[in-house]
């Protein structure tokens, strides 16, 4: 990832994983968190703008409360193997997509999001119908999209290298088998030749004795 992208993520609202409650997240062996965050703090601004005046008549309080709870109970995580999304206040809705299934990544920003530096990253999968996972209102969406793309490329390169190694190992194994078969065949031929020579020598000696 470029230094600018890293700076965008670190400076504008992403949350360190140590500051998040990630007890819902179960990582596999060798899997590590590359990025994690809640929605951008300014993404709740429209709800506050609408809700605070309405709170005078008690209508806006639920609007503000719901927006705040959604903000604090939403987590997004990028690991070196896939993407995770957790939403829900009373219950948890956890979604996971491995990089091997990701087909397309895009991001979008509203006018307000562009001004405050947040937007959404949309992920579609092979064989899926439309957007399968969305990181909504996250800080620096372009930088996060770049991070995801880089992690996918890195994983594909690793898998490609692994496949090449497997093919090479298979070829070497076959060559060893062929070499062993040739060696066994040569050894068998030499044994037959020696036995034949011994028989001829014995026959000659017998003939000389008869004379």
CNS distance restraints for C-alpha pairs under 8 A (distance, minus, plus):
assign (resid   1 and name CA) (resid   5 and name CA) 6.47 0.50 0.50
assign (resid   1 and name CA) (resid   6 and name CA) 6.83 0.50 0.50
assign (resid   1 and name CA) (resid 146 and name CA) 6.81 0.50 0.50
assign (resid   1 and name CA) (resid 147 and name CA) 6.18 0.50 0.50
assign (resid   1 and name CA) (resid 150 and name CA) 6.76 0.50 0.50
assign (resid   2 and name CA) (resid   6 and name CA) 6.43 0.50 0.50
assign (resid   3 and name CA) (resid   7 and name CA) 6.09 0.50 0.50
assign (resid   4 and name CA) (resid   8 and name CA) 6.13 0.50 0.50
assign (resid   5 and name CA) (resid   9 and name CA) 6.37 0.50 0.50
assign (resid   5 and name CA) (resid 142 and name CA) 7.83 0.50 0.50
assign (resid   5 and name CA) (resid 143 and name CA) 4.75 0.50 0.50
assign (resid   5 and name CA) (resid 144 and name CA) 7.93 0.50 0.50
assign (resid   5 and name CA) (resid 146 and name CA) 7.65 0.50 0.50
assign (resid   6 and name CA) (resid  10 and name CA) 6.15 0.50 0.50
assign (resid   6 and name CA) (resid 143 and name CA) 7.01 0.50 0.50
assign (resid   7 and name CA) (resid  11 and name CA) 5.83 0.50 0.50
assign (resid   8 and name CA) (resid  12 and name CA) 5.91 0.50 0.50
assign (resid   8 and name CA) (resid 140 and name CA) 5.92 0.50 0.50
assign (resid   8 and name CA) (resid 143 and name CA) 6.60 0.50 0.50
assign (resid   9 and name CA) (resid  13 and name CA) 7.15 0.50 0.50
assign (resid   9 and name CA) (resid  14 and name CA) 6.00 0.50 0.50
assign (resid   9 and name CA) (resid 139 and name CA) 6.81 0.50 0.50
assign (resid   9 and name CA) (resid 140 and name CA) 5.71 0.50 0.50
assign (resid   9 and name CA) (resid 143 and name CA) 6.43 0.50 0.50
assign (resid   9 and name CA) (resid 144 and name CA) 7.28 0.50 0.50
assign (resid  10 and name CA) (resid  14 and name CA) 6.36 0.50 0.50
assign (resid  12 and name CA) (resid 117 and name CA) 7.16 0.50 0.50
assign (resid  12 and name CA) (resid 139 and name CA) 5.90 0.50 0.50
assign (resid  12 and name CA) (resid 140 and name CA) 6.65 0.50 0.50
assign (resid  13 and name CA) (resid  37 and name CA) 7.88 0.50 0.50
assign (resid  13 and name CA) (resid  40 and name CA) 5.88 0.50 0.50
assign (resid  13 and name CA) (resid  41 and name CA) 7.25 0.50 0.50
assign (resid  13 and name CA) (resid 138 and name CA) 7.98 0.50 0.50
assign (resid  13 and name CA) (resid 139 and name CA) 5.36 0.50 0.50
assign (resid  13 and name CA) (resid 140 and name CA) 7.96 0.50 0.50
assign (resid  14 and name CA) (resid  36 and name CA) 6.82 0.50 0.50
assign (resid  14 and name CA) (resid  37 and name CA) 4.91 0.50 0.50
assign (resid  14 and name CA) (resid  38 and name CA) 7.04 0.50 0.50
assign (resid  14 and name CA) (resid  40 and name CA) 7.41 0.50 0.50
assign (resid  14 and name CA) (resid 138 and name CA) 7.55 0.50 0.50
assign (resid  14 and name CA) (resid 139 and name CA) 5.84 0.50 0.50
assign (resid  15 and name CA) (resid  19 and name CA) 6.66 0.50 0.50
assign (resid  15 and name CA) (resid  20 and name CA) 7.21 0.50 0.50
assign (resid  15 and name CA) (resid  36 and name CA) 6.14 0.50 0.50
assign (resid  15 and name CA) (resid  37 and name CA) 4.52 0.50 0.50
assign (resid  15 and name CA) (resid  38 and name CA) 6.66 0.50 0.50
assign (resid  16 and name CA) (resid  20 and name CA) 6.96 0.50 0.50
assign (resid  16 and name CA) (resid  35 and name CA) 7.69 0.50 0.50
assign (resid  16 and name CA) (resid  36 and name CA) 6.48 0.50 0.50
assign (resid  16 and name CA) (resid  37 and name CA) 6.96 0.50 0.50
assign (resid  17 and name CA) (resid  21 and name CA) 7.95 0.50 0.50
assign (resid  17 and name CA) (resid  22 and name CA) 7.58 0.50 0.50
assign (resid  17 and name CA) (resid  33 and name CA) 7.83 0.50 0.50
assign (resid  17 and name CA) (resid  35 and name CA) 7.39 0.50 0.50
assign (resid  17 and name CA) (resid  36 and name CA) 5.62 0.50 0.50
assign (resid  17 and name CA) (resid  37 and name CA) 7.23 0.50 0.50
assign (resid  20 and name CA) (resid  37 and name CA) 7.70 0.50 0.50
assign (resid  20 and name CA) (resid  75 and name CA) 7.93 0.50 0.50
assign (resid  27 and name CA) (resid  31 and name CA) 5.78 0.50 0.50
assign (resid  27 and name CA) (resid  32 and name CA) 7.27 0.50 0.50
assign (resid  31 and name CA) (resid  79 and name CA) 6.60 0.50 0.50
assign (resid  31 and name CA) (resid  80 and name CA) 6.07 0.50 0.50
assign (resid  31 and name CA) (resid  81 and name CA) 6.45 0.50 0.50
assign (resid  32 and name CA) (resid  79 and name CA) 5.37 0.50 0.50
assign (resid  32 and name CA) (resid  80 and name CA) 5.88 0.50 0.50
assign (resid  32 and name CA) (resid  81 and name CA) 7.99 0.50 0.50
assign (resid  33 and name CA) (resid  77 and name CA) 7.01 0.50 0.50
assign (resid  33 and name CA) (resid  78 and name CA) 6.03 0.50 0.50
assign (resid  33 and name CA) (resid  79 and name CA) 4.21 0.50 0.50
assign (resid  33 and name CA) (resid  80 and name CA) 6.64 0.50 0.50
assign (resid  34 and name CA) (resid  77 and name CA) 7.69 0.50 0.50
assign (resid  34 and name CA) (resid  78 and name CA) 5.53 0.50 0.50
assign (resid  34 and name CA) (resid  79 and name CA) 4.93 0.50 0.50
assign (resid  34 and name CA) (resid  80 and name CA) 6.41 0.50 0.50
assign (resid  35 and name CA) (resid  77 and name CA) 5.77 0.50 0.50
assign (resid  35 and name CA) (resid  78 and name CA) 5.06 0.50 0.50
assign (resid  35 and name CA) (resid  79 and name CA) 6.82 0.50 0.50
assign (resid  36 and name CA) (resid  75 and name CA) 7.16 0.50 0.50
assign (resid  36 and name CA) (resid  76 and name CA) 5.47 0.50 0.50
assign (resid  36 and name CA) (resid  77 and name CA) 4.26 0.50 0.50
assign (resid  36 and name CA) (resid  78 and name CA) 6.20 0.50 0.50
assign (resid  37 and name CA) (resid  75 and name CA) 5.80 0.50 0.50
assign (resid  37 and name CA) (resid  76 and name CA) 5.39 0.50 0.50
assign (resid  37 and name CA) (resid  77 and name CA) 6.68 0.50 0.50
assign (resid  37 and name CA) (resid 138 and name CA) 7.31 0.50 0.50
assign (resid  38 and name CA) (resid  71 and name CA) 6.75 0.50 0.50
assign (resid  38 and name CA) (resid  72 and name CA) 7.01 0.50 0.50
assign (resid  38 and name CA) (resid  73 and name CA) 7.91 0.50 0.50
assign (resid  38 and name CA) (resid  74 and name CA) 5.67 0.50 0.50
assign (resid  38 and name CA) (resid  75 and name CA) 4.75 0.50 0.50
assign (resid  38 and name CA) (resid  76 and name CA) 6.17 0.50 0.50
assign (resid  38 and name CA) (resid 138 and name CA) 6.84 0.50 0.50
assign (resid  39 and name CA) (resid  43 and name CA) 6.82 0.50 0.50
assign (resid  39 and name CA) (resid  71 and name CA) 6.03 0.50 0.50
assign (resid  39 and name CA) (resid  74 and name CA) 7.00 0.50 0.50
assign (resid  39 and name CA) (resid  75 and name CA) 7.46 0.50 0.50
assign (resid  39 and name CA) (resid 136 and name CA) 6.54 0.50 0.50
assign (resid  39 and name CA) (resid 137 and name CA) 5.11 0.50 0.50
assign (resid  39 and name CA) (resid 138 and name CA) 4.57 0.50 0.50
assign (resid  39 and name CA) (resid 139 and name CA) 6.96 0.50 0.50
assign (resid  40 and name CA) (resid  44 and name CA) 7.94 0.50 0.50
assign (resid  40 and name CA) (resid 118 and name CA) 6.27 0.50 0.50
assign (resid  40 and name CA) (resid 137 and name CA) 5.87 0.50 0.50
assign (resid  40 and name CA) (resid 138 and name CA) 5.12 0.50 0.50
assign (resid  40 and name CA) (resid 139 and name CA) 5.33 0.50 0.50
assign (resid  41 and name CA) (resid  45 and name CA) 7.83 0.50 0.50
assign (resid  41 and name CA) (resid  71 and name CA) 7.69 0.50 0.50
assign (resid  42 and name CA) (resid 116 and name CA) 6.94 0.50 0.50
assign (resid  43 and name CA) (resid 113 and name CA) 7.49 0.50 0.50
assign (resid  43 and name CA) (resid 118 and name CA) 7.46 0.50 0.50
assign (resid  43 and name CA) (resid 137 and name CA) 6.06 0.50 0.50
assign (resid  44 and name CA) (resid  48 and name CA) 6.52 0.50 0.50
assign (resid  44 and name CA) (resid  67 and name CA) 6.16 0.50 0.50
assign (resid  44 and name CA) (resid  68 and name CA) 6.88 0.50 0.50
assign (resid  44 and name CA) (resid  71 and name CA) 7.29 0.50 0.50
assign (resid  45 and name CA) (resid  49 and name CA) 6.10 0.50 0.50
assign (resid  46 and name CA) (resid  50 and name CA) 6.16 0.50 0.50
assign (resid  47 and name CA) (resid  51 and name CA) 5.56 0.50 0.50
assign (resid  47 and name CA) (resid  63 and name CA) 6.43 0.50 0.50
assign (resid  47 and name CA) (resid  64 and name CA) 5.73 0.50 0.50
assign (resid  47 and name CA) (resid  67 and name CA) 6.45 0.50 0.50
assign (resid  48 and name CA) (resid  52 and name CA) 5.54 0.50 0.50
assign (resid  48 and name CA) (resid  63 and name CA) 7.94 0.50 0.50
assign (resid  48 and name CA) (resid  64 and name CA) 5.68 0.50 0.50
assign (resid  49 and name CA) (resid  53 and name CA) 7.30 0.50 0.50
assign (resid  50 and name CA) (resid  54 and name CA) 6.71 0.50 0.50
assign (resid  50 and name CA) (resid  60 and name CA) 7.12 0.50 0.50
assign (resid  51 and name CA) (resid  55 and name CA) 5.90 0.50 0.50
assign (resid  51 and name CA) (resid  59 and name CA) 7.49 0.50 0.50
assign (resid  51 and name CA) (resid  60 and name CA) 3.90 0.50 0.50
assign (resid  51 and name CA) (resid  61 and name CA) 6.26 0.50 0.50
assign (resid  51 and name CA) (resid  63 and name CA) 5.70 0.50 0.50
assign (resid  51 and name CA) (resid  64 and name CA) 5.50 0.50 0.50
assign (resid  52 and name CA) (resid  56 and name CA) 7.34 0.50 0.50
assign (resid  52 and name CA) (resid  60 and name CA) 5.92 0.50 0.50
assign (resid  52 and name CA) (resid  61 and name CA) 7.21 0.50 0.50
assign (resid  52 and name CA) (resid  64 and name CA) 7.35 0.50 0.50
assign (resid  53 and name CA) (resid  60 and name CA) 7.00 0.50 0.50
assign (resid  54 and name CA) (resid  58 and name CA) 6.43 0.50 0.50
assign (resid  54 and name CA) (resid  59 and name CA) 5.44 0.50 0.50
assign (resid  54 and name CA) (resid  60 and name CA) 4.30 0.50 0.50
assign (resid  54 and name CA) (resid  61 and name CA) 7.46 0.50 0.50
assign (resid  55 and name CA) (resid  59 and name CA) 5.45 0.50 0.50
assign (resid  55 and name CA) (resid  60 and name CA) 4.09 0.50 0.50
assign (resid  55 and name CA) (resid  61 and name CA) 5.09 0.50 0.50
assign (resid  56 and name CA) (resid  60 and name CA) 7.55 0.50 0.50
assign (resid  58 and name CA) (resid  62 and name CA) 7.98 0.50 0.50
assign (resid  59 and name CA) (resid  63 and name CA) 7.47 0.50 0.50
assign (resid  60 and name CA) (resid  64 and name CA) 6.29 0.50 0.50
assign (resid  61 and name CA) (resid  65 and name CA) 6.04 0.50 0.50
assign (resid  62 and name CA) (resid  66 and name CA) 5.84 0.50 0.50
assign (resid  63 and name CA) (resid  67 and name CA) 6.21 0.50 0.50
assign (resid  64 and name CA) (resid  68 and name CA) 6.14 0.50 0.50
assign (resid  65 and name CA) (resid  69 and name CA) 6.10 0.50 0.50
assign (resid  66 and name CA) (resid  70 and name CA) 6.08 0.50 0.50
assign (resid  67 and name CA) (resid  71 and name CA) 6.18 0.50 0.50
assign (resid  68 and name CA) (resid  72 and name CA) 6.26 0.50 0.50
assign (resid  69 and name CA) (resid  73 and name CA) 5.95 0.50 0.50
assign (resid  69 and name CA) (resid  89 and name CA) 6.67 0.50 0.50
assign (resid  70 and name CA) (resid  74 and name CA) 6.07 0.50 0.50
assign (resid  70 and name CA) (resid  87 and name CA) 7.44 0.50 0.50
assign (resid  70 and name CA) (resid  88 and name CA) 7.00 0.50 0.50
assign (resid  70 and name CA) (resid  89 and name CA) 6.81 0.50 0.50
assign (resid  73 and name CA) (resid  86 and name CA) 7.74 0.50 0.50
assign (resid  73 and name CA) (resid  87 and name CA) 6.04 0.50 0.50
assign (resid  73 and name CA) (resid  88 and name CA) 6.09 0.50 0.50
assign (resid  73 and name CA) (resid  89 and name CA) 5.96 0.50 0.50
assign (resid  74 and name CA) (resid  85 and name CA) 7.59 0.50 0.50
assign (resid  74 and name CA) (resid  86 and name CA) 5.55 0.50 0.50
assign (resid  74 and name CA) (resid  87 and name CA) 4.58 0.50 0.50
assign (resid  74 and name CA) (resid  88 and name CA) 6.85 0.50 0.50
assign (resid  75 and name CA) (resid  85 and name CA) 5.95 0.50 0.50
assign (resid  75 and name CA) (resid  86 and name CA) 5.15 0.50 0.50
assign (resid  75 and name CA) (resid  87 and name CA) 6.72 0.50 0.50
assign (resid  76 and name CA) (resid  83 and name CA) 7.74 0.50 0.50
assign (resid  76 and name CA) (resid  84 and name CA) 5.81 0.50 0.50
assign (resid  76 and name CA) (resid  85 and name CA) 4.72 0.50 0.50
assign (resid  76 and name CA) (resid  86 and name CA) 6.47 0.50 0.50
assign (resid  76 and name CA) (resid 135 and name CA) 6.53 0.50 0.50
assign (resid  77 and name CA) (resid  83 and name CA) 5.90 0.50 0.50
assign (resid  77 and name CA) (resid  84 and name CA) 5.00 0.50 0.50
assign (resid  77 and name CA) (resid  85 and name CA) 6.47 0.50 0.50
assign (resid  78 and name CA) (resid  82 and name CA) 6.12 0.50 0.50
assign (resid  78 and name CA) (resid  83 and name CA) 4.80 0.50 0.50
assign (resid  78 and name CA) (resid  84 and name CA) 6.43 0.50 0.50
assign (resid  78 and name CA) (resid 148 and name CA) 7.24 0.50 0.50
assign (resid  79 and name CA) (resid  83 and name CA) 6.38 0.50 0.50
assign (resid  80 and name CA) (resid 151 and name CA) 6.07 0.50 0.50
assign (resid  80 and name CA) (resid 155 and name CA) 7.80 0.50 0.50
assign (resid  81 and name CA) (resid  98 and name CA) 6.01 0.50 0.50
assign (resid  81 and name CA) (resid  99 and name CA) 5.89 0.50 0.50
assign (resid  81 and name CA) (resid 151 and name CA) 7.64 0.50 0.50
assign (resid  81 and name CA) (resid 152 and name CA) 7.97 0.50 0.50
assign (resid  81 and name CA) (resid 155 and name CA) 7.51 0.50 0.50
assign (resid  82 and name CA) (resid  96 and name CA) 7.10 0.50 0.50
assign (resid  82 and name CA) (resid  97 and name CA) 5.63 0.50 0.50
assign (resid  82 and name CA) (resid  98 and name CA) 4.15 0.50 0.50
assign (resid  82 and name CA) (resid  99 and name CA) 4.90 0.50 0.50
assign (resid  83 and name CA) (resid  96 and name CA) 5.61 0.50 0.50
assign (resid  83 and name CA) (resid  97 and name CA) 5.29 0.50 0.50
assign (resid  83 and name CA) (resid  98 and name CA) 6.38 0.50 0.50
assign (resid  83 and name CA) (resid  99 and name CA) 7.45 0.50 0.50
assign (resid  84 and name CA) (resid  94 and name CA) 7.16 0.50 0.50
assign (resid  84 and name CA) (resid  95 and name CA) 5.65 0.50 0.50
assign (resid  84 and name CA) (resid  96 and name CA) 4.55 0.50 0.50
assign (resid  84 and name CA) (resid  97 and name CA) 6.72 0.50 0.50
assign (resid  85 and name CA) (resid  93 and name CA) 7.92 0.50 0.50
assign (resid  85 and name CA) (resid  94 and name CA) 5.62 0.50 0.50
assign (resid  85 and name CA) (resid  95 and name CA) 5.12 0.50 0.50
assign (resid  85 and name CA) (resid  96 and name CA) 6.54 0.50 0.50
assign (resid  85 and name CA) (resid 133 and name CA) 7.72 0.50 0.50
assign (resid  85 and name CA) (resid 134 and name CA) 7.95 0.50 0.50
assign (resid  85 and name CA) (resid 135 and name CA) 7.28 0.50 0.50
assign (resid  86 and name CA) (resid  92 and name CA) 6.60 0.50 0.50
assign (resid  86 and name CA) (resid  93 and name CA) 5.57 0.50 0.50
assign (resid  86 and name CA) (resid  94 and name CA) 4.43 0.50 0.50
assign (resid  86 and name CA) (resid  95 and name CA) 6.49 0.50 0.50
assign (resid  87 and name CA) (resid  92 and name CA) 5.77 0.50 0.50
assign (resid  87 and name CA) (resid  93 and name CA) 5.15 0.50 0.50
assign (resid  87 and name CA) (resid  94 and name CA) 6.57 0.50 0.50
assign (resid  88 and name CA) (resid  92 and name CA) 4.66 0.50 0.50
assign (resid  88 and name CA) (resid  93 and name CA) 5.85 0.50 0.50
assign (resid  95 and name CA) (resid 133 and name CA) 7.56 0.50 0.50
assign (resid  97 and name CA) (resid 101 and name CA) 6.77 0.50 0.50
assign (resid  97 and name CA) (resid 102 and name CA) 7.32 0.50 0.50
assign (resid  97 and name CA) (resid 133 and name CA) 7.84 0.50 0.50
assign (resid  98 and name CA) (resid 102 and name CA) 6.93 0.50 0.50
assign (resid  99 and name CA) (resid 152 and name CA) 5.77 0.50 0.50
assign (resid  99 and name CA) (resid 155 and name CA) 7.77 0.50 0.50
assign (resid 100 and name CA) (resid 152 and name CA) 7.77 0.50 0.50
assign (resid 101 and name CA) (resid 125 and name CA) 5.40 0.50 0.50
assign (resid 101 and name CA) (resid 126 and name CA) 5.92 0.50 0.50
assign (resid 102 and name CA) (resid 123 and name CA) 6.91 0.50 0.50
assign (resid 102 and name CA) (resid 124 and name CA) 6.13 0.50 0.50
assign (resid 102 and name CA) (resid 125 and name CA) 4.50 0.50 0.50
assign (resid 102 and name CA) (resid 126 and name CA) 6.39 0.50 0.50
assign (resid 103 and name CA) (resid 123 and name CA) 7.65 0.50 0.50
assign (resid 103 and name CA) (resid 124 and name CA) 5.79 0.50 0.50
assign (resid 103 and name CA) (resid 125 and name CA) 4.72 0.50 0.50
assign (resid 103 and name CA) (resid 126 and name CA) 5.28 0.50 0.50
assign (resid 104 and name CA) (resid 123 and name CA) 5.90 0.50 0.50
assign (resid 104 and name CA) (resid 124 and name CA) 5.27 0.50 0.50
assign (resid 104 and name CA) (resid 125 and name CA) 6.70 0.50 0.50
assign (resid 105 and name CA) (resid 121 and name CA) 7.02 0.50 0.50
assign (resid 105 and name CA) (resid 122 and name CA) 5.75 0.50 0.50
assign (resid 105 and name CA) (resid 123 and name CA) 4.78 0.50 0.50
assign (resid 105 and name CA) (resid 124 and name CA) 6.62 0.50 0.50
assign (resid 105 and name CA) (resid 145 and name CA) 6.76 0.50 0.50
assign (resid 105 and name CA) (resid 149 and name CA) 7.67 0.50 0.50
assign (resid 106 and name CA) (resid 121 and name CA) 5.69 0.50 0.50
assign (resid 106 and name CA) (resid 122 and name CA) 5.25 0.50 0.50
assign (resid 106 and name CA) (resid 123 and name CA) 6.73 0.50 0.50
assign (resid 106 and name CA) (resid 145 and name CA) 6.89 0.50 0.50
assign (resid 107 and name CA) (resid 119 and name CA) 7.00 0.50 0.50
assign (resid 107 and name CA) (resid 120 and name CA) 5.43 0.50 0.50
assign (resid 107 and name CA) (resid 121 and name CA) 4.21 0.50 0.50
assign (resid 107 and name CA) (resid 122 and name CA) 5.87 0.50 0.50
assign (resid 107 and name CA) (resid 141 and name CA) 6.23 0.50 0.50
assign (resid 107 and name CA) (resid 142 and name CA) 6.47 0.50 0.50
assign (resid 107 and name CA) (resid 145 and name CA) 6.90 0.50 0.50
assign (resid 108 and name CA) (resid 119 and name CA) 5.65 0.50 0.50
assign (resid 108 and name CA) (resid 120 and name CA) 5.40 0.50 0.50
assign (resid 108 and name CA) (resid 121 and name CA) 6.63 0.50 0.50
assign (resid 108 and name CA) (resid 141 and name CA) 7.64 0.50 0.50
assign (resid 109 and name CA) (resid 113 and name CA) 5.28 0.50 0.50
assign (resid 109 and name CA) (resid 114 and name CA) 5.65 0.50 0.50
assign (resid 109 and name CA) (resid 118 and name CA) 6.73 0.50 0.50
assign (resid 109 and name CA) (resid 119 and name CA) 4.39 0.50 0.50
assign (resid 109 and name CA) (resid 120 and name CA) 6.49 0.50 0.50
assign (resid 110 and name CA) (resid 114 and name CA) 5.99 0.50 0.50
assign (resid 110 and name CA) (resid 119 and name CA) 6.92 0.50 0.50
assign (resid 111 and name CA) (resid 115 and name CA) 6.34 0.50 0.50
assign (resid 112 and name CA) (resid 116 and name CA) 6.27 0.50 0.50
assign (resid 113 and name CA) (resid 117 and name CA) 5.49 0.50 0.50
assign (resid 113 and name CA) (resid 118 and name CA) 4.65 0.50 0.50
assign (resid 113 and name CA) (resid 119 and name CA) 5.51 0.50 0.50
assign (resid 113 and name CA) (resid 137 and name CA) 7.58 0.50 0.50
assign (resid 114 and name CA) (resid 118 and name CA) 6.28 0.50 0.50
assign (resid 114 and name CA) (resid 119 and name CA) 7.27 0.50 0.50
assign (resid 117 and name CA) (resid 139 and name CA) 6.01 0.50 0.50
assign (resid 117 and name CA) (resid 140 and name CA) 5.81 0.50 0.50
assign (resid 118 and name CA) (resid 137 and name CA) 5.46 0.50 0.50
assign (resid 118 and name CA) (resid 138 and name CA) 5.25 0.50 0.50
assign (resid 118 and name CA) (resid 139 and name CA) 4.39 0.50 0.50
assign (resid 118 and name CA) (resid 140 and name CA) 5.50 0.50 0.50
assign (resid 118 and name CA) (resid 141 and name CA) 6.25 0.50 0.50
assign (resid 119 and name CA) (resid 136 and name CA) 6.56 0.50 0.50
assign (resid 119 and name CA) (resid 137 and name CA) 4.48 0.50 0.50
assign (resid 119 and name CA) (resid 138 and name CA) 5.50 0.50 0.50
assign (resid 119 and name CA) (resid 139 and name CA) 6.66 0.50 0.50
assign (resid 119 and name CA) (resid 140 and name CA) 7.05 0.50 0.50
assign (resid 119 and name CA) (resid 141 and name CA) 5.45 0.50 0.50
assign (resid 120 and name CA) (resid 134 and name CA) 6.77 0.50 0.50
assign (resid 120 and name CA) (resid 135 and name CA) 5.40 0.50 0.50
assign (resid 120 and name CA) (resid 136 and name CA) 4.43 0.50 0.50
assign (resid 120 and name CA) (resid 137 and name CA) 5.03 0.50 0.50
assign (resid 120 and name CA) (resid 138 and name CA) 6.02 0.50 0.50
assign (resid 120 and name CA) (resid 141 and name CA) 6.05 0.50 0.50
assign (resid 121 and name CA) (resid 134 and name CA) 5.68 0.50 0.50
assign (resid 121 and name CA) (resid 135 and name CA) 5.06 0.50 0.50
assign (resid 121 and name CA) (resid 136 and name CA) 6.65 0.50 0.50
assign (resid 121 and name CA) (resid 138 and name CA) 7.86 0.50 0.50
assign (resid 121 and name CA) (resid 141 and name CA) 6.05 0.50 0.50
assign (resid 121 and name CA) (resid 142 and name CA) 7.98 0.50 0.50
assign (resid 121 and name CA) (resid 144 and name CA) 7.75 0.50 0.50
assign (resid 121 and name CA) (resid 145 and name CA) 6.58 0.50 0.50
assign (resid 122 and name CA) (resid 131 and name CA) 6.17 0.50 0.50
assign (resid 122 and name CA) (resid 132 and name CA) 7.77 0.50 0.50
assign (resid 122 and name CA) (resid 133 and name CA) 6.17 0.50 0.50
assign (resid 122 and name CA) (resid 134 and name CA) 4.61 0.50 0.50
assign (resid 122 and name CA) (resid 135 and name CA) 6.56 0.50 0.50
assign (resid 123 and name CA) (resid 131 and name CA) 5.59 0.50 0.50
assign (resid 123 and name CA) (resid 132 and name CA) 5.93 0.50 0.50
assign (resid 123 and name CA) (resid 133 and name CA) 5.20 0.50 0.50
assign (resid 123 and name CA) (resid 134 and name CA) 6.10 0.50 0.50
assign (resid 124 and name CA) (resid 128 and name CA) 6.70 0.50 0.50
assign (resid 124 and name CA) (resid 129 and name CA) 7.70 0.50 0.50
assign (resid 124 and name CA) (resid 130 and name CA) 5.97 0.50 0.50
assign (resid 124 and name CA) (resid 131 and name CA) 4.59 0.50 0.50
assign (resid 124 and name CA) (resid 132 and name CA) 5.11 0.50 0.50
assign (resid 124 and name CA) (resid 133 and name CA) 6.83 0.50 0.50
assign (resid 125 and name CA) (resid 129 and name CA) 7.92 0.50 0.50
assign (resid 125 and name CA) (resid 130 and name CA) 7.98 0.50 0.50
assign (resid 125 and name CA) (resid 131 and name CA) 7.60 0.50 0.50
assign (resid 125 and name CA) (resid 132 and name CA) 6.57 0.50 0.50
assign (resid 128 and name CA) (resid 132 and name CA) 6.96 0.50 0.50
assign (resid 140 and name CA) (resid 144 and name CA) 6.44 0.50 0.50
assign (resid 141 and name CA) (resid 145 and name CA) 6.05 0.50 0.50
assign (resid 142 and name CA) (resid 146 and name CA) 6.25 0.50 0.50
assign (resid 143 and name CA) (resid 147 and name CA) 6.18 0.50 0.50
assign (resid 144 and name CA) (resid 148 and name CA) 6.22 0.50 0.50
assign (resid 145 and name CA) (resid 149 and name CA) 6.21 0.50 0.50
assign (resid 146 and name CA) (resid 150 and name CA) 6.10 0.50 0.50
assign (resid 147 and name CA) (resid 151 and name CA) 6.21 0.50 0.50
assign (resid 148 and name CA) (resid 152 and name CA) 6.20 0.50 0.50
assign (resid 149 and name CA) (resid 153 and name CA) 6.20 0.50 0.50
assign (resid 150 and name CA) (resid 154 and name CA) 6.08 0.50 0.50
assign (resid 151 and name CA) (resid 155 and name CA) 6.16 0.50 0.50
assign (resid 152 and name CA) (resid 156 and name CA) 6.15 0.50 0.50
assign (resid 153 and name CA) (resid 157 and name CA) 6.09 0.50 0.50
assign (resid 154 and name CA) (resid 158 and name CA) 6.19 0.50 0.50
assign (resid 155 and name CA) (resid 159 and name CA) 6.14 0.50 0.50
assign (resid 156 and name CA) (resid 160 and name CA) 6.01 0.50 0.50
assign (resid 157 and name CA) (resid 161 and name CA) 6.12 0.50 0.50
assign (resid 158 and name CA) (resid 162 and name CA) 6.09 0.50 0.50
assign (resid 159 and name CA) (resid 163 and name CA) 6.06 0.50 0.50
assign (resid 160 and name CA) (resid 164 and name CA) 6.23 0.50 0.50
assign (resid 161 and name CA) (resid 165 and name CA) 6.22 0.50 0.50
assign (resid 162 and name CA) (resid 166 and name CA) 6.17 0.50 0.50
assign (resid 163 and name CA) (resid 167 and name CA) 6.17 0.50 0.50
assign (resid 164 and name CA) (resid 168 and name CA) 6.12 0.50 0.50
assign (resid 165 and name CA) (resid 169 and name CA) 6.03 0.50 0.50
assign (resid 166 and name CA) (resid 170 and name CA) 6.11 0.50 0.50
assign (resid 167 and name CA) (resid 171 and name CA) 6.20 0.50 0.50
assign (resid 168 and name CA) (resid 172 and name CA) 6.13 0.50 0.50
assign (resid 169 and name CA) (resid 173 and name CA) 6.08 0.50 0.50
assign (resid 170 and name CA) (resid 174 and name CA) 6.24 0.50 0.50
assign (resid 171 and name CA) (resid 175 and name CA) 6.15 0.50 0.50
assign (resid 172 and name CA) (resid 176 and name CA) 6.16 0.50 0.50
assign (resid 173 and name CA) (resid 177 and name CA) 6.31 0.50 0.50
assign (resid 174 and name CA) (resid 178 and name CA) 6.18 0.50 0.50
assign (resid 175 and name CA) (resid 179 and name CA) 5.96 0.50 0.50
assign (resid 176 and name CA) (resid 180 and name CA) 6.01 0.50 0.50
assign (resid 177 and name CA) (resid 181 and name CA) 6.11 0.50 0.50
assign (resid 178 and name CA) (resid 182 and name CA) 6.13 0.50 0.50
assign (resid 179 and name CA) (resid 183 and name CA) 6.08 0.50 0.50
assign (resid 180 and name CA) (resid 184 and name CA) 6.06 0.50 0.50
assign (resid 181 and name CA) (resid 185 and name CA) 6.08 0.50 0.50
assign (resid 182 and name CA) (resid 186 and name CA) 6.10 0.50 0.50
assign (resid 183 and name CA) (resid 187 and name CA) 6.06 0.50 0.50
assign (resid 184 and name CA) (resid 188 and name CA) 6.08 0.50 0.50
assign (resid 185 and name CA) (resid 189 and name CA) 6.16 0.50 0.50
assign (resid 186 and name CA) (resid 190 and name CA) 6.16 0.50 0.50
assign (resid 187 and name CA) (resid 191 and name CA) 6.22 0.50 0.50
assign (resid 188 and name CA) (resid 192 and name CA) 6.22 0.50 0.50
assign (resid 189 and name CA) (resid 193 and name CA) 6.09 0.50 0.50
assign (resid 190 and name CA) (resid 194 and name CA) 6.08 0.50 0.50
assign (resid 191 and name CA) (resid 195 and name CA) 6.13 0.50 0.50
assign (resid 192 and name CA) (resid 196 and name CA) 6.07 0.50 0.50
assign (resid 193 and name CA) (resid 197 and name CA) 6.16 0.50 0.50
assign (resid 194 and name CA) (resid 198 and name CA) 6.16 0.50 0.50
assign (resid 195 and name CA) (resid 199 and name CA) 6.24 0.50 0.50
assign (resid 196 and name CA) (resid 200 and name CA) 6.26 0.50 0.50
assign (resid 197 and name CA) (resid 201 and name CA) 6.12 0.50 0.50
assign (resid 198 and name CA) (resid 202 and name CA) 6.11 0.50 0.50
assign (resid 199 and name CA) (resid 203 and name CA) 6.12 0.50 0.50
assign (resid 200 and name CA) (resid 204 and name CA) 6.17 0.50 0.50
assign (resid 201 and name CA) (resid 205 and name CA) 6.20 0.50 0.50
assign (resid 202 and name CA) (resid 206 and name CA) 6.17 0.50 0.50
assign (resid 203 and name CA) (resid 207 and name CA) 6.24 0.50 0.50
assign (resid 204 and name CA) (resid 208 and name CA) 6.30 0.50 0.50
assign (resid 205 and name CA) (resid 209 and name CA) 6.30 0.50 0.50
assign (resid 206 and name CA) (resid 210 and name CA) 6.39 0.50 0.50
assign (resid 207 and name CA) (resid 211 and name CA) 6.54 0.50 0.50
